[in-house]
């Protein structure tokens, strides 16, 4: 596990008061994403088709930050990482390390509960081809800043992929060069708050063996050790 450290400054990012921790269901800020939401709503009116809210424990010490909702996953079910392959691996690993309880049924009403953890996304709306633009990620940053600031017990952030990693750095006014993304890397981004990196738990990454279940579990083992020390 690699590590970088930086001097302590503020524990929480500076938050614009115009942004709540959760985006409104009719958020109008990104025209391309709004149009895509509407297209999906027309094709699948029984899907969620709105900015996907964070899921988990408001007292959480761990915040997991993904990229964006999947079109047939969270965009359909309304819960992060629910309904697609990435959720199978993520929620199974969360249960293994004591961050979730219940049964993951790939539905938002399956009764699964997170323990000391919350999941959110750097971009709250589903993007075409699962690829938000840099401008869309920047526009959505205020929601991430507010989400981080609202978690008063926060000690660890897990970034799933480089875009999520960069969004967390931006939320803390840090340059990308100050904490480079790398699977298994850990960065002290402020006093009492550490950023952990993992490759995204997508089907593509697991099929290509870029990320194995054992690699993913190793990151969570590091997080558990850090929180329990």
Secondary structure, 3 states (H helix, E strand, C coil): CCEECCCCCCCCCCCCCCCCCCCCCCCCCCHHHHHHHHHHHHHCCCCCCCCCCCEECCCCCEEEEEEECCCCCHHHHCCCCCCCHHHHHHHHHHHHCCCEECCCCCCCCCCCEECCEEEEEEECCCCHHHCCCHHHHHHCHHHHHHHHHHCCCCCEEEEECHHHHHHHHHHCCCCHHHCCCCCCCEEEEECCEEEEEECCCCHHHHHCCCCCHHHHHHHHHHHHHHHHC
